[in-house]
Amino acid sequence: MEMRDLFSHKIHSSSESWANKLIDLAFVFSEFDRQPFDRQELEERLSRISPRASTVARDPSKFRDEISAYPAYLGLYRVELINSKWHFILSETAKKFLVTEEPNVPAFMLLQLILFQYPNGMGVAYYSDSDKVRIQANTRDRTLEFI
């Protein structure tokens, strides 16, 4: 894996506000913990905290980073098939270190980055209220290349 792969989805970790954004995302994700995956509801909730939510952005994938890259790279949550439907599961590490009264981003990052590995779930589209999934061709090919 090349280092550019880790930061290829605009995870701006050099910004001082990045840690707070990660905490905000973890709190939003915690609202969906153990619930059926509903991308529309998740996007609606993210639109309240994201500057990319404006109609000026005109980006159909405006929440790609929040929904795909952060979880894939940092292990914020996973999507699990339960009773033929995808469910949103917040990671225990996020619960213990980010979704608390005193979040500890450095501890979260130390624990999560030692687990970082390929292949990951980047480039997967889960369909709400079903067991359907679609893997983007470039992601499929790249994952096979890494393996």
C-alpha positions as a printed NumPy array, in Angstrom:
array([[  0.   ,   0.   ,   0.   ],
       [  1.232,   3.449,  -0.832],
       [  0.852,   6.326,   1.604],
       [ -1.206,   8.257,  -0.952],
       [ -3.903,   5.576,  -0.628],
       [ -4.452,   6.48 ,   3.016],
       [ -5.198,  10.118,   2.264],
       [ -6.634,   9.859,  -1.246],
       [-10.19 ,  10.613,  -0.143],
       [ -9.598,  14.119,   1.187],
       [ -9.099,  13.234,   4.836],
       [ -7.428,  16.495,   5.808],
       [ -5.639,  15.417,   8.955],
       [ -3.337,  18.424,   8.937],
       [ -6.137,  20.84 ,   9.788],
       [ -6.542,  21.714,  13.455],
       [-10.296,  21.265,  13.146],
       [ -9.885,  17.678,  11.906],
       [-10.037,  16.099,  15.376],
       [-13.26 ,  17.952,  16.149],
       [-14.749,  16.875,  12.816],
       [-13.907,  13.262,  13.628],
       [-15.636,  13.604,  17.017],
       [-18.682,  15.219,  15.377],
       [-18.892,  12.368,  12.872],
       [-18.593,   9.753,  15.607],
       [-21.48 ,  11.359,  17.498],
       [-23.604,  11.418,  14.341],
       [-22.739,   7.796,  13.596],
       [-23.637,   6.842,  17.178],
       [-27.217,   7.957,  16.478],
       [-27.448,   5.164,  13.876],
       [-25.741,   2.432,  15.908],
       [-27.452,  -0.959,  15.503],
       [-30.063,   0.515,  13.162],
       [-30.833,  -0.648,   9.611],
       [-28.572,   1.179,   7.155],
       [-30.424,   4.118,   5.624],
       [-28.128,   6.23 ,   3.475],
       [-30.743,   8.914,   2.835],
       [-31.355,   9.395,   6.564],
       [-27.612,   9.392,   7.229],
       [-26.994,  12.013,   4.517],
       [-29.813,  14.134,   5.9  ],
       [-28.239,  14.047,   9.353],
       [-24.741,  14.776,   8.001],
       [-26.096,  17.772,   6.086],
       [-26.583,  19.535,   9.426],
       [-22.855,  19.532,  10.178],
       [-21.209,  19.595,   6.746],
       [-20.41 ,  22.7  ,   4.698],
       [-20.58 ,  20.445,   1.623],
       [-24.321,  20.115,   2.142],
       [-25.042,  23.343,   0.292],
       [-26.722,  23.071,  -3.08 ],
       [-23.862,  25.161,  -4.468],
       [-21.55 ,  22.143,  -4.142],
       [-23.634,  20.183,  -6.671],
       [-21.716,  17.067,  -5.695],
       [-23.848,  13.9  ,  -5.831],
       [-21.24 ,  12.195,  -3.639],
       [-20.91 ,  15.075,  -1.184],
       [-20.791,  12.744,   1.813],
       [-18.556,  10.075,   0.275],
       [-15.717,  10.936,   2.659],
       [-17.879,  10.815,   5.764],
       [-19.826,   7.698,   4.807],
       [-17.057,   5.704,   3.111],
       [-13.517,   6.939,   3.647],
       [-13.576,   7.7  ,   7.36 ],
       [-15.151,   4.39 ,   8.33 ],
       [-12.984,   2.373,   5.938],
       [ -9.702,   3.94 ,   6.978],
       [-10.372,   4.626,  10.632],
       [-12.841,   1.93 ,  11.592],
       [-15.562,   4.237,  12.884],
       [-18.311,   1.81 ,  11.988],
       [-19.024,  -1.247,   9.919],
       [-22.06 ,  -2.403,   7.984],
       [-23.281,  -5.863,   8.921],
       [-25.943,  -8.075,   7.366],
       [-28.588,  -8.899,  10.002],
       [-31.878, -10.588,   9.073],
       [-31.344,  -9.859,   5.362],
       [-30.796,  -6.125,   5.933],
       [-27.615,  -4.065,   6.271],
       [-27.195,  -2.617,   9.752],
       [-24.954,   0.189,  10.93 ],
       [-22.628,  -0.862,  13.808],
       [-20.506,   1.781,  15.577],
       [-17.075,   0.444,  16.575],
       [-16.364,  -0.174,  20.243],
       [-13.211,   1.939,  19.938],
       [-15.25 ,   4.895,  18.683],
       [-17.7  ,   4.431,  21.558],
       [-14.914,   4.359,  24.153],
       [-12.703,   7.14 ,  22.809],
       [-14.823,   9.486,  20.672],
       [-18.44 ,   9.317,  21.858],
       [-17.761,  10.381,  25.429],
       [-17.8  ,  13.563,  27.485],
       [-14.02 ,  13.76 ,  27.141],
       [-13.115,  12.45 ,  23.661],
       [ -9.551,  11.253,  23.154],
       [ -8.752,  11.432,  19.433],
       [ -5.026,  10.58 ,  19.794],
       [ -5.843,   7.371,  21.704],
       [ -8.485,   6.436,  19.133],
       [ -6.049,   7.022,  16.271],
       [ -3.239,   5.026,  17.894],
       [ -5.511,   2.051,  18.398],
       [ -7.214,   2.223,  15.012],
       [ -4.234,   2.875,  12.769],
       [ -2.409,  -0.201,  14.026],
       [ -5.395,  -2.134,  12.667],
       [ -5.401,  -0.347,   9.29 ],
       [ -5.074,  -2.842,   6.49 ],
       [ -6.122,  -3.698,   2.968],
       [ -8.504,  -4.816,   1.701],
       [-11.019,  -2.459,   3.232],
       [-14.628,  -1.524,   2.482],
       [-13.855,   1.527,   0.36 ],
       [-15.931,   1.695,  -2.812],
       [-18.819,  -0.441,  -1.621],
       [-22.422,   0.742,  -1.922],
       [-24.907,  -0.816,   0.492],
       [-28.567,  -0.614,  -0.431],
       [-30.91 ,   0.567,   2.306],
       [-33.537,  -1.828,   3.596],
       [-32.117,  -4.83 ,   1.722],
       [-29.228,  -7.271,   1.558],
       [-27.977,  -5.853,  -1.77 ],
       [-24.443,  -4.543,  -2.201],
       [-22.455,  -3.185,  -5.149],
       [-18.685,  -3.038,  -5.369],
       [-17.228,  -0.449,  -7.724],
       [-15.146,  -2.031, -10.479],
       [-12.039,   0.035,  -9.733],
       [-12.235,  -0.906,  -6.055],
       [-12.713,  -4.58 ,  -6.869],
       [ -9.737,  -4.591,  -9.232],
       [ -7.537,  -2.656,  -6.82 ],
       [ -8.411,  -4.911,  -3.88 ],
       [ -7.584,  -7.996,  -5.951],
       [ -4.304,  -6.349,  -6.937],
       [ -3.424,  -5.764,  -3.257],
       [ -4.275,  -9.356,  -2.368]])
